Amino acid sequence: MSFYRPHPRQKRTCEEHKAELEEENYHLRSELQTEEIERLENVSEEEISELKSEISSLKNQLYQARKDMRDKGKYISSLEERLVESEEQVEKLRYQIKTISSQKNSSERGNSPDLYNPNINLKMTTITELANAIDEAERDNKIIRRQNAEEVEQMAIADFHQLKTSTQNLVERMANNITRKKTQQLARIDELGAEKFALQ
């Protein structure tokens, strides 16, 4: 029996073999990583499309909220105009009341026959009721203005909080998806590297 002796150039040490395997492992990992990145880019495109859709939806909600606020603003402006008109009418009525009252007072001083006229007393009662109604209307106008302003403010705050929450949720989902995909990618690369190394 003759012993086969390898040619000195063919003799490889364990270290050389290990270095060669590590280099091959590195190249395989690089290829795998490239493939995985391409796959993730395709998945990311889908997610980006979904996120764009959600962003578009949020923009529409924001537009609608702003439109609603403008509409409420127009409505409030209309109410305020009506309130101003009411206040002007109140001032006119007060002036008429003063005029009628001064006529009554002057007729009382002059001992006029109108003093004993029951229609004057009826007019005075009506005027008093009217004055009370005017005062009540003014109070109501102030209350309505305050309530309208508070409603608009509360709606704006609620819309802002809703949009802020939606945006935060969207950003959070994006961050979680990116983290999950990176973790999956690294785990898959390690798994393939371990399989390749085990096969050699």
Beta strands, then each sheet from edge to edge (+ up, - down):
end
